[in-house]
């Protein structure tokens, strides 16, 4: 019941694009895609592979989870880049404002203007 409630909550937060096309298209070529499907249809012989068959239903979950993690990392990198840019702009603004004012401290430094 808890998992179903969480799934409903997550569904409400999805964008329209995610509801219609929740996953990225496959990057495999047509032949590679057919080979992968053929291998997946074969009955596994190794014990670990047989155990993995029990969790095939979670494949979509892991795809969504990985997609969310990738987006989270991309946003973190973008935030760091924007923070750095913000610091640079603040420094330039500070230099500009110092160049406009006249004080003994400012006169002792090289004037940017």
ROZADO-77254 format. One record per residue: residue number from 1; x, z, y of N, C-alpha, C in turn; residue in three letters. Coordinates in Angstrom, 3 decimals. Example, Ala and Ser with C-alpha at 12.3 -4.5 7.8 and 13.67 -1.06 7.14 Angstrom:
2
<atom num="1" n_c1="13.190" n_c3="7.800" n_c2="-5.690" ca_c1="12.300" ca_c3="7.800" ca_c2="-4.500" c_c1="13.200" c_c3="7.800" c_c2="-3.300" residuo="ALA"/>
<atom num="2" n_c1="12.850" n_c3="7.080" n_c2="-2.250" ca_c1="13.670" ca_c3="7.140" ca_c2="-1.060" c_c1="12.900" c_c3="7.870" c_c2="0.030" residuo="SER"/>
END
This chain:
113
<atom num="1" n_c1="0.827" n_c3="0.000" n_c2="-1.197" ca_c1="0.000" ca_c3="0.000" ca_c2="0.000" c_c1="0.868" c_c3="0.000" c_c2="1.257" residuo="UNK"/>
<atom num="2" n_c1="1.945" n_c3="0.779" n_c2="1.228" ca_c1="2.824" ca_c3="0.849" ca_c2="2.395" c_c1="3.472" c_c3="-0.506" c_c2="2.675" residuo="UNK"/>
<atom num="3" n_c1="3.923" n_c3="-1.164" n_c2="1.626" ca_c1="4.560" ca_c3="-2.475" ca_c2="1.794" c_c1="3.561" c_c3="-3.470" c_c2="2.361" residuo="UNK"/>
<atom num="4" n_c1="2.325" n_c3="-3.435" n_c2="1.885" ca_c1="1.314" ca_c3="-4.359" ca_c2="2.400" c_c1="1.004" c_c3="-4.077" c_c2="3.872" residuo="UNK"/>
<atom num="5" n_c1="0.942" n_c3="-2.792" n_c2="4.261" ca_c1="0.713" ca_c3="-2.460" ca_c2="5.667" c_c1="1.861" c_c3="-2.956" c_c2="6.535" residuo="UNK"/>
<atom num="6" n_c1="3.097" n_c3="-2.763" n_c2="6.050" ca_c1="4.257" ca_c3="-3.242" ca_c2="6.808" c_c1="4.247" c_c3="-4.763" c_c2="6.915" residuo="UNK"/>
<atom num="7" n_c1="3.852" n_c3="-5.442" n_c2="5.841" ca_c1="3.783" ca_c3="-6.906" ca_c2="5.872" c_c1="2.755" c_c3="-7.370" c_c2="6.894" residuo="UNK"/>
<atom num="8" n_c1="1.612" n_c3="-6.676" n_c2="6.977" ca_c1="0.597" ca_c3="-7.034" ca_c2="7.970" c_c1="1.126" c_c3="-6.830" c_c2="9.385" residuo="UNK"/>
<atom num="9" n_c1="1.834" n_c3="-5.723" n_c2="9.612" ca_c1="2.401" ca_c3="-5.456" ca_c2="10.932" c_c1="3.415" c_c3="-6.529" c_c2="11.302" residuo="UNK"/>
<atom num="10" n_c1="4.250" n_c3="-6.914" n_c2="10.353" ca_c1="5.256" ca_c3="-7.949" ca_c2="10.615" c_c1="4.594" c_c3="-9.288" c_c2="10.886" residuo="UNK"/>
<atom num="11" n_c1="3.520" n_c3="-9.575" n_c2="10.167" ca_c1="2.814" ca_c3="-10.844" ca_c2="10.341" c_c1="2.275" c_c3="-10.966" c_c2="11.772" residuo="UNK"/>
<atom num="12" n_c1="1.791" n_c3="-9.853" n_c2="12.334" ca_c1="1.268" ca_c3="-9.874" ca_c2="13.698" c_c1="2.372" c_c3="-10.154" c_c2="14.708" residuo="UNK"/>
<atom num="13" n_c1="3.610" n_c3="-9.769" n_c2="14.403" ca_c1="4.722" ca_c3="-9.954" ca_c2="15.334" c_c1="5.373" c_c3="-11.330" c_c2="15.227" residuo="UNK"/>
<atom num="14" n_c1="4.992" n_c3="-12.107" n_c2="14.228" ca_c1="5.592" ca_c3="-13.424" ca_c2="14.056" c_c1="5.115" c_c3="-14.383" c_c2="15.136" residuo="UNK"/>
<atom num="15" n_c1="5.992" n_c3="-15.301" n_c2="15.515" ca_c1="5.606" ca_c3="-16.334" ca_c2="16.462" c_c1="4.810" c_c3="-17.403" c_c2="15.722" residuo="UNK"/>
<atom num="16" n_c1="4.169" n_c3="-18.286" n_c2="16.479" ca_c1="3.399" ca_c3="-19.364" ca_c2="15.857" c_c1="4.301" c_c3="-20.264" c_c2="15.017" residuo="UNK"/>
<atom num="17" n_c1="5.508" n_c3="-20.511" n_c2="15.513" ca_c1="6.451" ca_c3="-21.361" ca_c2="14.781" c_c1="6.807" c_c3="-20.742" c_c2="13.432" residuo="UNK"/>
<atom num="18" n_c1="7.022" n_c3="-19.426" n_c2="13.409" ca_c1="7.363" ca_c3="-18.747" ca_c2="12.158" c_c1="6.199" c_c3="-18.747" c_c2="11.180" residuo="UNK"/>
<atom num="19" n_c1="4.972" n_c3="-18.695" n_c2="11.699" ca_c1="3.808" ca_c3="-18.725" ca_c2="10.812" c_c1="3.653" c_c3="-20.091" c_c2="10.159" residuo="UNK"/>
<atom num="20" n_c1="3.939" n_c3="-21.142" n_c2="10.921" ca_c1="3.774" ca_c3="-22.494" ca_c2="10.398" c_c1="4.979" c_c3="-22.924" c_c2="9.575" residuo="UNK"/>
<atom num="21" n_c1="6.184" n_c3="-22.691" n_c2="10.096" ca_c1="7.422" ca_c3="-23.100" ca_c2="9.446" c_c1="8.374" c_c3="-21.911" c_c2="9.417" residuo="UNK"/>
<atom num="22" n_c1="8.189" n_c3="-20.992" n_c2="8.431" ca_c1="8.957" ca_c3="-19.746" ca_c2="8.466" c_c1="10.429" c_c3="-19.879" c_c2="8.118" residuo="UNK"/>
<atom num="23" n_c1="10.857" n_c3="-20.983" n_c2="7.518" ca_c1="12.240" ca_c3="-21.094" ca_c2="7.075" c_c1="12.871" c_c3="-22.362" c_c2="7.612" residuo="UNK"/>
<atom num="24" n_c1="14.174" n_c3="-22.311" n_c2="7.701" ca_c1="14.909" ca_c3="-23.490" ca_c2="8.115" c_c1="14.868" c_c3="-24.518" c_c2="6.990" residuo="UNK"/>
<atom num="25" n_c1="14.910" n_c3="-25.800" n_c2="7.339" ca_c1="14.953" ca_c3="-26.806" ca_c2="6.279" c_c1="16.257" c_c3="-26.702" c_c2="5.496" residuo="UNK"/>
<atom num="26" n_c1="16.216" n_c3="-27.119" n_c2="4.263" ca_c1="17.385" ca_c3="-27.027" ca_c2="3.399" c_c1="18.478" c_c3="-27.957" c_c2="3.898" residuo="UNK"/>
<atom num="27" n_c1="19.722" n_c3="-27.506" n_c2="3.791" ca_c1="20.848" ca_c3="-28.332" ca_c2="4.216" c_c1="21.431" c_c3="-29.120" c_c2="3.050" residuo="UNK"/>
<atom num="28" n_c1="20.801" n_c3="-29.012" n_c2="1.875" ca_c1="21.287" ca_c3="-29.734" ca_c2="0.704" c_c1="20.844" c_c3="-31.188" c_c2="0.748" residuo="UNK"/>
<atom num="29" n_c1="21.664" n_c3="-32.057" n_c2="0.184" ca_c1="21.295" ca_c3="-33.457" ca_c2="0.057" c_c1="20.220" c_c3="-33.574" c_c2="-1.020" residuo="UNK"/>
<atom num="30" n_c1="19.587" n_c3="-34.728" n_c2="-1.093" ca_c1="18.486" ca_c3="-34.930" ca_c2="-2.053" c_c1="18.929" c_c3="-34.682" c_c2="-3.485" residuo="UNK"/>
<atom num="31" n_c1="20.077" n_c3="-35.212" n_c2="-3.879" ca_c1="20.584" ca_c3="-35.017" ca_c2="-5.241" c_c1="20.925" c_c3="-33.557" c_c2="-5.513" residuo="UNK"/>
<atom num="32" n_c1="21.542" n_c3="-32.912" n_c2="-4.535" ca_c1="21.882" ca_c3="-31.492" ca_c2="-4.692" c_c1="20.624" c_c3="-30.640" c_c2="-4.817" residuo="UNK"/>
<atom num="33" n_c1="19.587" n_c3="-31.001" n_c2="-4.048" ca_c1="18.325" ca_c3="-30.265" ca_c2="-4.103" c_c1="17.690" c_c3="-30.403" c_c2="-5.492" residuo="UNK"/>
<atom num="34" n_c1="17.734" n_c3="-31.603" n_c2="-6.064" ca_c1="17.164" ca_c3="-31.820" ca_c2="-7.400" c_c1="17.962" c_c3="-31.052" c_c2="-8.456" residuo="UNK"/>
<atom num="35" n_c1="19.288" n_c3="-31.042" n_c2="-8.330" ca_c1="20.121" ca_c3="-30.287" ca_c2="-9.268" c_c1="19.811" c_c3="-28.801" c_c2="-9.202" residuo="UNK"/>
<atom num="36" n_c1="19.642" n_c3="-28.292" n_c2="-8.000" ca_c1="19.337" ca_c3="-26.868" ca_c2="-7.832" c_c1="17.985" c_c3="-26.523" c_c2="-8.448" residuo="UNK"/>
<atom num="37" n_c1="16.993" n_c3="-27.370" n_c2="-8.251" ca_c1="15.676" ca_c3="-27.128" ca_c2="-8.838" c_c1="15.740" c_c3="-27.170" c_c2="-10.358" residuo="UNK"/>
<atom num="38" n_c1="16.522" n_c3="-28.108" n_c2="-10.905" ca_c1="16.650" ca_c3="-28.216" ca_c2="-12.355" c_c1="17.295" c_c3="-26.963" c_c2="-12.934" residuo="UNK"/>
<atom num="39" n_c1="18.341" n_c3="-26.472" n_c2="-12.276" ca_c1="19.035" ca_c3="-25.273" ca_c2="-12.751" c_c1="18.105" c_c3="-24.061" c_c2="-12.685" residuo="UNK"/>
<atom num="40" n_c1="17.304" n_c3="-23.983" n_c2="-11.639" ca_c1="16.394" ca_c3="-22.847" ca_c2="-11.496" c_c1="15.297" c_c3="-22.848" c_c2="-12.561" residuo="UNK"/>
<atom num="41" n_c1="14.930" n_c3="-24.026" n_c2="-13.044" ca_c1="13.877" ca_c3="-24.109" ca_c2="-14.057" c_c1="14.387" c_c3="-23.766" c_c2="-15.450" residuo="UNK"/>
<atom num="42" n_c1="15.701" n_c3="-23.865" n_c2="-15.670" ca_c1="16.263" ca_c3="-23.553" ca_c2="-16.981" c_c1="16.147" c_c3="-22.057" c_c2="-17.270" residuo="UNK"/>
<atom num="43" n_c1="15.991" n_c3="-21.723" n_c2="-18.549" ca_c1="15.930" ca_c3="-20.322" ca_c2="-18.940" c_c1="17.339" c_c3="-19.753" c_c2="-18.955" residuo="UNK"/>
<atom num="44" n_c1="17.566" n_c3="-18.633" n_c2="-18.276" ca_c1="18.917" ca_c3="-18.064" ca_c2="-18.230" c_c1="19.308" c_c3="-17.456" c_c2="-19.577" residuo="UNK"/>
<atom num="45" n_c1="20.601" n_c3="-17.542" n_c2="-19.902" ca_c1="21.097" ca_c3="-16.997" ca_c2="-21.164" c_c1="21.898" c_c3="-15.719" c_c2="-20.956" residuo="UNK"/>
<atom num="46" n_c1="22.461" n_c3="-15.524" n_c2="-19.798" ca_c1="23.260" ca_c3="-14.334" ca_c2="-19.531" c_c1="22.341" c_c3="-13.168" c_c2="-19.161" residuo="UNK"/>
<atom num="47" n_c1="22.718" n_c3="-11.942" n_c2="-19.525" ca_c1="21.863" ca_c3="-10.779" ca_c2="-19.225" c_c1="21.618" c_c3="-10.570" c_c2="-17.726" residuo="UNK"/>
<atom num="48" n_c1="22.644" n_c3="-10.760" n_c2="-16.924" ca_c1="22.478" ca_c3="-10.568" ca_c2="-15.485" c_c1="21.517" c_c3="-11.608" c_c2="-14.912" residuo="UNK"/>
<atom num="49" n_c1="21.653" n_c3="-12.840" n_c2="-15.357" ca_c1="20.768" ca_c3="-13.902" ca_c2="-14.885" c_c1="19.330" c_c3="-13.639" c_c2="-15.314" residuo="UNK"/>
<atom num="50" n_c1="19.145" n_c3="-13.084" n_c2="-16.504" ca_c1="17.793" ca_c3="-12.741" ca_c2="-16.959" c_c1="17.207" c_c3="-11.621" c_c2="-16.098" residuo="UNK"/>
<atom num="51" n_c1="18.019" n_c3="-10.652" n_c2="-15.730" ca_c1="17.553" ca_c3="-9.566" ca_c2="-14.875" c_c1="17.184" c_c3="-10.087" c_c2="-13.488" residuo="UNK"/>
<atom num="52" n_c1="17.928" n_c3="-11.073" n_c2="-13.019" ca_c1="17.652" ca_c3="-11.650" ca_c2="-11.708" c_c1="16.305" c_c3="-12.375" c_c2="-11.673" residuo="UNK"/>
<atom num="53" n_c1="15.846" n_c3="-12.864" n_c2="-12.827" ca_c1="14.553" ca_c3="-13.543" ca_c2="-12.891" c_c1="13.423" c_c3="-12.611" c_c2="-12.468" residuo="UNK"/>
<atom num="54" n_c1="13.606" n_c3="-11.307" n_c2="-12.656" ca_c1="12.576" ca_c3="-10.348" ca_c2="-12.269" c_c1="12.427" c_c3="-10.271" c_c2="-10.754" residuo="UNK"/>
<atom num="55" n_c1="13.445" n_c3="-10.682" n_c2="-10.019" ca_c1="13.434" ca_c3="-10.551" ca_c2="-8.565" c_c1="13.293" c_c3="-11.881" c_c2="-7.843" residuo="UNK"/>
<atom num="56" n_c1="12.883" n_c3="-12.920" n_c2="-8.530" ca_c1="12.721" ca_c3="-14.230" ca_c2="-7.909" c_c1="11.643" c_c3="-14.174" c_c2="-6.833" residuo="UNK"/>
<atom num="57" n_c1="10.642" n_c3="-13.337" n_c2="-7.023" ca_c1="9.567" ca_c3="-13.212" ca_c2="-6.039" c_c1="10.039" c_c3="-12.680" c_c2="-4.702" residuo="UNK"/>
<atom num="58" n_c1="11.187" n_c3="-12.037" n_c2="-4.672" ca_c1="11.710" ca_c3="-11.497" ca_c2="-3.413" c_c1="12.555" c_c3="-12.509" c_c2="-2.636" residuo="UNK"/>
<atom num="59" n_c1="12.671" n_c3="-13.713" n_c2="-3.160" ca_c1="13.520" ca_c3="-14.716" ca_c2="-2.512" c_c1="13.061" c_c3="-14.999" c_c2="-1.084" residuo="UNK"/>
<atom num="60" n_c1="11.758" n_c3="-15.158" n_c2="-0.894" ca_c1="11.234" ca_c3="-15.422" ca_c2="0.458" c_c1="11.510" c_c3="-14.241" c_c2="1.387" residuo="UNK"/>
<atom num="61" n_c1="11.368" n_c3="-13.024" n_c2="0.857" ca_c1="11.675" ca_c3="-11.850" ca_c2="1.664" c_c1="13.114" c_c3="-11.895" c_c2="2.143" residuo="UNK"/>
<atom num="62" n_c1="14.045" n_c3="-12.187" n_c2="1.229" ca_c1="15.458" ca_c3="-12.201" ca_c2="1.603" c_c1="15.764" c_c3="-13.322" c_c2="2.578" residuo="UNK"/>
<atom num="63" n_c1="15.063" n_c3="-14.444" n_c2="2.452" ca_c1="15.259" ca_c3="-15.530" ca_c2="3.408" c_c1="14.849" c_c3="-15.076" c_c2="4.807" residuo="UNK"/>
<atom num="64" n_c1="13.695" n_c3="-14.439" n_c2="4.897" ca_c1="13.233" ca_c3="-13.957" ca_c2="6.198" c_c1="14.153" c_c3="-12.857" c_c2="6.730" residuo="UNK"/>
<atom num="65" n_c1="14.572" n_c3="-11.967" n_c2="5.849" ca_c1="15.456" ca_c3="-10.878" ca_c2="6.243" c_c1="16.764" c_c3="-11.433" c_c2="6.787" residuo="UNK"/>
<atom num="66" n_c1="17.362" n_c3="-12.388" n_c2="6.082" ca_c1="18.622" ca_c3="-12.991" ca_c2="6.518" c_c1="18.449" c_c3="-13.743" c_c2="7.832" residuo="UNK"/>
<atom num="67" n_c1="17.316" n_c3="-14.428" n_c2="7.981" ca_c1="17.053" ca_c3="-15.148" ca_c2="9.225" c_c1="16.969" c_c3="-14.158" c_c2="10.387" residuo="UNK"/>
<atom num="68" n_c1="16.286" n_c3="-13.038" n_c2="10.173" ca_c1="16.169" ca_c3="-12.029" ca_c2="11.226" c_c1="17.537" c_c3="-11.427" c_c2="11.565" residuo="UNK"/>
<atom num="69" n_c1="18.361" n_c3="-11.179" n_c2="10.552" ca_c1="19.698" ca_c3="-10.631" ca_c2="10.796" c_c1="20.561" c_c3="-11.614" c_c2="11.576" residuo="UNK"/>
<atom num="70" n_c1="20.474" n_c3="-12.901" n_c2="11.245" ca_c1="21.238" ca_c3="-13.915" ca_c2="11.977" c_c1="20.802" c_c3="-13.971" c_c2="13.442" residuo="UNK"/>
<atom num="71" n_c1="19.490" n_c3="-13.931" n_c2="13.660" ca_c1="18.993" ca_c3="-13.954" ca_c2="15.030" c_c1="19.434" c_c3="-12.703" c_c2="15.787" residuo="UNK"/>
<atom num="72" n_c1="19.435" n_c3="-11.559" n_c2="15.109" ca_c1="19.875" ca_c3="-10.315" ca_c2="15.737" c_c1="21.340" c_c3="-10.411" c_c2="16.160" residuo="UNK"/>
<atom num="73" n_c1="22.181" n_c3="-10.949" n_c2="15.282" ca_c1="23.596" ca_c3="-11.090" ca_c2="15.617" c_c1="23.803" c_c3="-12.075" c_c2="16.766" residuo="UNK"/>
<atom num="74" n_c1="23.030" n_c3="-13.158" n_c2="16.772" ca_c1="23.134" ca_c3="-14.131" ca_c2="17.860" c_c1="22.740" c_c3="-13.493" c_c2="19.189" residuo="UNK"/>
<atom num="75" n_c1="21.686" n_c3="-12.671" n_c2="19.170" ca_c1="21.258" ca_c3="-12.002" ca_c2="20.394" c_c1="22.287" c_c3="-10.979" c_c2="20.865" residuo="UNK"/>
<atom num="76" n_c1="22.934" n_c3="-10.283" n_c2="19.935" ca_c1="23.978" ca_c3="-9.332" ca_c2="20.314" c_c1="25.157" c_c3="-10.041" c_c2="20.982" residuo="UNK"/>
<atom num="77" n_c1="25.549" n_c3="-11.184" n_c2="20.435" ca_c1="26.647" ca_c3="-11.948" ca_c2="21.033" c_c1="26.255" c_c3="-12.473" c_c2="22.414" residuo="UNK"/>
<atom num="78" n_c1="25.021" n_c3="-12.934" n_c2="22.521" ca_c1="24.549" ca_c3="-13.449" ca_c2="23.809" c_c1="24.499" c_c3="-12.316" c_c2="24.840" residuo="UNK"/>
<atom num="79" n_c1="24.058" n_c3="-11.148" n_c2="24.419" ca_c1="24.006" ca_c3="-9.998" ca_c2="25.316" c_c1="25.405" c_c3="-9.608" c_c2="25.795" residuo="UNK"/>
<atom num="80" n_c1="26.379" n_c3="-9.614" n_c2="24.883" ca_c1="27.752" ca_c3="-9.274" ca_c2="25.252" c_c1="28.299" c_c3="-10.290" c_c2="26.248" residuo="UNK"/>
<atom num="81" n_c1="28.016" n_c3="-11.572" n_c2="26.018" ca_c1="28.489" ca_c3="-12.613" ca_c2="26.938" c_c1="27.845" c_c3="-12.453" c_c2="28.313" residuo="UNK"/>
<atom num="82" n_c1="26.552" n_c3="-12.149" n_c2="28.337" ca_c1="25.867" ca_c3="-11.956" ca_c2="29.616" c_c1="26.371" c_c3="-10.714" c_c2="30.342" residuo="UNK"/>
<atom num="83" n_c1="26.692" n_c3="-9.676" n_c2="29.600" ca_c1="27.236" ca_c3="-8.460" ca_c2="30.208" c_c1="28.583" c_c3="-8.746" c_c2="30.849" residuo="UNK"/>
<atom num="84" n_c1="29.417" n_c3="-9.502" n_c2="30.157" ca_c1="30.729" ca_c3="-9.871" ca_c2="30.706" c_c1="30.561" c_c3="-10.713" c_c2="31.967" residuo="UNK"/>
<atom num="85" n_c1="29.651" n_c3="-11.660" n_c2="31.914" ca_c1="29.400" ca_c3="-12.514" ca_c2="33.081" c_c1="28.885" c_c3="-11.674" c_c2="34.252" residuo="UNK"/>
<atom num="86" n_c1="28.029" n_c3="-10.712" n_c2="33.944" ca_c1="27.485" ca_c3="-9.831" ca_c2="34.969" c_c1="28.606" c_c3="-9.036" c_c2="35.646" residuo="UNK"/>
<atom num="87" n_c1="29.557" n_c3="-8.534" n_c2="34.863" ca_c1="30.692" ca_c3="-7.799" ca_c2="35.423" c_c1="31.518" c_c3="-8.691" c_c2="36.340" residuo="UNK"/>
<atom num="88" n_c1="31.745" n_c3="-9.931" n_c2="35.916" ca_c1="32.511" ca_c3="-10.859" ca_c2="36.742" c_c1="31.805" c_c3="-11.111" c_c2="38.079" residuo="UNK"/>
<atom num="89" n_c1="30.491" n_c3="-11.314" n_c2="38.017" ca_c1="29.730" ca_c3="-11.577" ca_c2="39.239" c_c1="29.718" c_c3="-10.353" c_c2="40.156" residuo="UNK"/>
<atom num="90" n_c1="29.638" n_c3="-9.168" n_c2="39.573" ca_c1="29.687" ca_c3="-7.947" ca_c2="40.383" c_c1="31.043" c_c3="-7.827" c_c2="41.094" residuo="UNK"/>
<atom num="91" n_c1="32.105" n_c3="-8.162" n_c2="40.381" ca_c1="33.438" ca_c3="-8.125" ca_c2="40.986" c_c1="33.555" c_c3="-9.104" c_c2="42.139" residuo="UNK"/>
<atom num="92" n_c1="33.041" n_c3="-10.315" n_c2="41.960" ca_c1="33.071" ca_c3="-11.311" ca_c2="43.035" c_c1="32.236" c_c3="-10.856" c_c2="44.230" residuo="UNK"/>
<atom num="93" n_c1="31.087" n_c3="-10.271" n_c2="43.956" ca_c1="30.238" ca_c3="-9.771" ca_c2="45.038" c_c1="30.935" c_c3="-8.635" c_c2="45.789" residuo="UNK"/>
<atom num="94" n_c1="31.596" n_c3="-7.759" n_c2="45.066" ca_c1="32.326" ca_c3="-6.657" ca_c2="45.693" c_c1="33.444" c_c3="-7.194" c_c2="46.588" residuo="UNK"/>
<atom num="95" n_c1="34.162" n_c3="-8.205" n_c2="46.102" ca_c1="35.226" ca_c3="-8.816" ca_c2="46.918" c_c1="34.638" c_c3="-9.433" c_c2="48.189" residuo="UNK"/>
<atom num="96" n_c1="33.516" n_c3="-10.104" n_c2="48.039" ca_c1="32.878" ca_c3="-10.740" ca_c2="49.192" c_c1="32.460" c_c3="-9.695" c_c2="50.215" residuo="UNK"/>
<atom num="97" n_c1="31.823" n_c3="-8.626" n_c2="49.734" ca_c1="31.368" ca_c3="-7.580" ca_c2="50.658" c_c1="32.546" c_c3="-6.868" c_c2="51.327" residuo="UNK"/>
<atom num="98" n_c1="33.626" n_c3="-6.675" n_c2="50.600" ca_c1="34.825" ca_c3="-6.068" ca_c2="51.195" c_c1="35.413" c_c3="-6.981" c_c2="52.267" residuo="UNK"/>
<atom num="99" n_c1="35.316" n_c3="-8.278" n_c2="52.046" ca_c1="35.836" ca_c3="-9.227" ca_c2="53.028" c_c1="35.033" c_c3="-9.234" c_c2="54.308" residuo="UNK"/>
<atom num="100" n_c1="33.764" n_c3="-8.868" n_c2="54.214" ca_c1="32.919" ca_c3="-8.851" ca_c2="55.408" c_c1="33.109" c_c3="-7.596" c_c2="56.244" residuo="UNK"/>
<atom num="101" n_c1="33.438" n_c3="-6.503" n_c2="55.603" ca_c1="33.552" ca_c3="-5.240" ca_c2="56.343" c_c1="34.968" c_c3="-5.069" c_c2="56.877" residuo="UNK"/>
<atom num="102" n_c1="35.067" n_c3="-4.302" n_c2="57.940" ca_c1="36.369" ca_c3="-4.042" ca_c2="58.551" c_c1="36.616" c_c3="-2.544" c_c2="58.474" residuo="UNK"/>
<atom num="103" n_c1="37.644" n_c3="-2.183" n_c2="57.710" ca_c1="38.043" ca_c3="-0.780" ca_c2="57.596" c_c1="39.525" c_c3="-0.751" c_c2="57.267" residuo="UNK"/>
<atom num="104" n_c1="40.171" n_c3="0.393" n_c2="57.471" ca_c1="41.613" ca_c3="0.472" ca_c2="57.172" c_c1="41.926" c_c3="0.138" c_c2="55.720" residuo="UNK"/>
<atom num="105" n_c1="41.050" n_c3="0.563" n_c2="54.784" ca_c1="41.284" ca_c3="0.261" ca_c2="53.361" c_c1="41.231" c_c3="-1.234" c_c2="53.108" residuo="UNK"/>
<atom num="106" n_c1="40.249" n_c3="-1.883" n_c2="53.697" ca_c1="40.081" ca_c3="-3.318" ca_c2="53.498" c_c1="41.224" c_c3="-4.075" c_c2="54.142" residuo="UNK"/>
<atom num="107" n_c1="41.656" n_c3="-3.630" n_c2="55.329" ca_c1="42.733" ca_c3="-4.329" ca_c2="56.023" c_c1="44.075" c_c3="-4.215" c_c2="55.301" residuo="UNK"/>
<atom num="108" n_c1="44.247" n_c3="-3.167" n_c2="54.490" ca_c1="45.492" ca_c3="-3.005" ca_c2="53.757" c_c1="45.552" c_c3="-3.919" c_c2="52.532" residuo="UNK"/>
<atom num="109" n_c1="44.415" n_c3="-4.401" n_c2="52.073" ca_c1="44.369" ca_c3="-5.320" ca_c2="50.923" c_c1="44.332" c_c3="-6.749" c_c2="51.404" residuo="UNK"/>
<atom num="110" n_c1="44.714" n_c3="-7.703" n_c2="50.543" ca_c1="44.597" ca_c3="-9.111" ca_c2="50.955" c_c1="43.123" c_c3="-9.483" c_c2="51.152" residuo="UNK"/>
<atom num="111" n_c1="42.809" n_c3="-10.175" n_c2="52.212" ca_c1="41.444" ca_c3="-10.534" ca_c2="52.509" c_c1="41.065" c_c3="-11.793" c_c2="51.735" residuo="UNK"/>
<atom num="112" n_c1="39.974" n_c3="-11.729" n_c2="50.928" ca_c1="39.594" ca_c3="-12.900" ca_c2="50.145" c_c1="39.034" c_c3="-14.043" c_c2="50.983" residuo="UNK"/>
<atom num="113" n_c1="38.602" n_c3="-13.749" n_c2="52.191" ca_c1="38.063" ca_c3="-14.822" ca_c2="53.038" c_c1="39.186" c_c3="-15.481" c_c2="53.789" residuo="UNK"/>
END
